[in-house]
Structures are given as structure tokens and as C-alpha cells.
Amino acid sequence: NAGVTQTPKFQVLKTGQSMTLQCAQDMNHNSMYWYRQDPGMGLRLIYYSASEGTTDKGEVPNGYNVSRLNKREFSLRLESAAPSQTSVYFCASRIGQRTDTQYFGPGTRLTVL
Amino acid sequence: AQSVTQPDIHITVSEGASLELRCNYSYGATPYLFWYVQSPGQGLQLLLKYFSGDTLVQGIKGFEAEFKRSQSSFNLRKPSVHWSDAAEYFCAVGGTDSWGKFQFGAGTQVVVTP
């Protein structure tokens, strides 16, 4: 049982390049989330997927797109990377009930030059 | 709108001393509150959570937190800190919608000195 996995762990991009961050969970969770973490700002929600087939914007969605490929996988795409998107990105999942816990992946550290 | 404030950006504590991390929240109804810990280079791990009932919540690693509705606070405590407790700690409040749009505080960095 691997929990929540993310690939890659590290990535360096040049401004304007595109890339996709991958996230998968093996806990049969319904809901999945993408956050970014920046110093002094905690975690901010980018997009979330309440259930397979649905996605919604979070607090900071601009510059990102997501795909809920199936129940296990939720990817985050940067179409044209900008230096402001340099951050650590975390994927999380949870069963989907109101009060249960979110489980986090190990993160992807992205640098945009 | 929900919000979370962690007033202390950085705390230094001696090993064996007690630790208290502050968390204040703003929320219209009964909040769902969480404390997470993040070790360097790692993801977030849940320490404890409060939904209802007893306002003193016990968590893992010897941590506890107390929900005080009158003060809109959910402070985290540990009686005796170990060097392995050096990490960043995040308070979070959960949404009343069923999709779990958590609001996280900015975090408190804890440094443990010998």
C-alpha cells in the first residue's frame, strides 16, 4: 500500500515550457487535490476533484489545468510555465466524506527559470 | 470565508521543554480542525483532528490540542519536546462542503536545541 505517490520528485523548467505532474493513490479515495506550498504562505489549493469525472478550481487555479484520469490518478499540467510557478506541489486524497482526513504525497519541487 | 492564522512563524525550544503552537481560525459554523506536521523534504502527516465532542484531542507522537470555541483557537501542545519534533507545523480548517477544501495556516517552524 503506497498511499499517495507523485512523479517527478524534482523538475527544472525554462519559462514557457510545459509539463505534467502526476499523482496516484491506491486507497480507493474519491476526492483528490492539488496544492502548492510557498514560503510563509502555507498550502494553497489549486484544483480539486470531488469524485471521478469532476474537477473544480481552488484558490489559485490560474496557469494550471487538471485531469482526473480515473479514480486513482489526478494530473496537474502547466501549459506555459512561469517563474511565479516555482513552488513545491503536493497532491492529496481523501475518502470523500466531510470529516475525514486528507493524505498527502511526498511533493514535487518545481523550479522555473 | 474561512481563514487560519498561526501567529508564530518560528519557535525555538529546548529539548525536554514544553511546546505550544497557536492557531486561530475564522469560520461561520462549527469548524473541522486539523494539525499536520511536515518534516524537511517530506509531505504532510496528520497529527490530530477535531470534529466534535471532547474539546481536548489526543494525537500521535505525544501531541494534544484543545478546541476553544470562545477564543476561536485550536492550540497544539506537547509536554516534553524531542529533537525529532523539529519540523514545520500547519493548522488547517476544513470546509463544511463535502469536498474538503481545507484552508491552511502559514505554518510554524519549530527548532529544537540540545
Interface residues (C-beta under 8 A of the other chain):
Chain A: V4 S31 Y33 Y35 G40 M41 G42 L43 R44 L45 Y48 A50 D56 G58 F90 A92 R94 G96 Q97 R98 T99 D100 T101 Q102 Y103 F104 G105 P106 G107
Chain B: V4 I9 Y32 F34 Y36 G41 Q42 G43 L44 Q45 L46 K49 F51 F90 A92 G94 T96 D97 S98 W99 G100 K101 F102 F104 G105 A106 G107
